[in-house]
Amino acid sequence: MIKNVGTAEKIRAEILRRVQEDADLGDSCRDCDISIPRKVDPVENGGCNWIVDEFPGVAQECMAPLKAVIGEMMREYELS
């Protein structure tokens, strides 16, 4: 599968956009914030060359849906 290539800022913005537009998430989860994705070794990260590992102020009930969106993005995007 060919992946889209994006900057860390572009990937972060797309993750947040998807979270904000997700009708299944409650209002409290739509305002979640994440750190800028950082580069990692794709061999050690399931083939993806980036990861988000800081979730400042994110409520526990929002972590699973947020990580689901990030997982989807990791299959679609490569960090430039």
Secondary structure by P-SEA (a helix, b strand, c coil): cbbbbbcaaaaaaaaaaaaaaccccccccccccccccccccccccccccccccccccccccaaaaaaaaaaaaaaccccc
